[in-house]
Amino acid sequence: MTTTLATPRATESADARLRRLLTRLTGDEKHAPSSHSTLDVLWVLYDRVLRVTPATVDAPDRDRFLLSKGHGPAAYYAVLAAKEFIPAEWLDDMAAWTNPLGHHPDRQRVPGVEISSGSLGHGLPLGVGIALGLRAQGLTAPRVYVLVGDAELDEGSNHEAIAYAGATGVTSLTAVAIDNQSATHGWPGGIASRFTVNGWTASTVSGRDHDQIEYGLRANQPDRPHVVVATIEQKG
């Protein structure tokens, strides 16, 4: 099943504090487009959808969020600071020798980070494994959300994860694909069809419209994994 919102409504402005926090992160400008492409999705996830707080980062029944697109984490760090998972002061010297915030997020050093990421192609397979592990433990309430880039989907490991999740009914899994048309190969019929042909449901939304993003994230069905394709401006 595929749902598409073809006419985006005006996107609400991101929280002013979030924007101020983002400007404090310097030193990784080459990855700024990659990072900023995720900002609106990350904000909606942490502000409206995810059932996790700084006090529940280790709770067994928390939702899990995996940033597979971890090579540009500035927006992720800004959102974590805005939601008080990390001190805002950490943003001022990202990647300094003594600073926990590196150019790739480190789950051992940054509160709230579920996986160490940055090398593309690993987040979705890890998400499938986490969802299966939760199911094996009888934990049916938590959802697992994985944010990937469109070009990242060219990785064979993601193709296998998509097929396996659909075949085994990993119903607690939601993937979010940021689509800025940067993929080298693409897929016939677009990103959503890559998932639906393997048994997923899909929503295609504007990646800058917060209401649409929330709609897509909540549109999962009880019997299948779900993907949200968040389209943004084409990469220059």
Sequence and secondary structure as in RCSB ss.txt:
>XXXX:A:sequence
MTTTLATPRATESADARLRRLLTRLTGDEKHAPSSHSTLDVLWVLYDRVLRVTPATVDAPDRDRFLLSKGHGPAA
YYAVLAAKEFIPAEWLDDMAAWTNPLGHHPDRQRVPGVEISSGSLGHGLPLGVGIALGLRAQGLTAPRVYVLVGD
AELDEGSNHEAIAYAGATGVTSLTAVAIDNQSATHGWPGGIASRFTVNGWTASTVSGRDHDQIEYGLRANQPDRP
HVVVATIEQKG
>XXXX:A:secstr
 EEE  S        HHHHHHHHT  S GGGHHHHHTTHHHHHHIIIII    GGGTT TTS EEEES TTS HH
HHHHHHHTTSS GGGGGGTT TT S  SS  TTTSTT  S   STT HHHHHHHHHHHHHHTT  S  EEEEEET
GGGGSHHHHHHHHHHHHHT TTEEEEEEESS  SS  TT HHHHHHTTT EEEEEETT HHHHHHHHT   TTS 
EEEEEE     
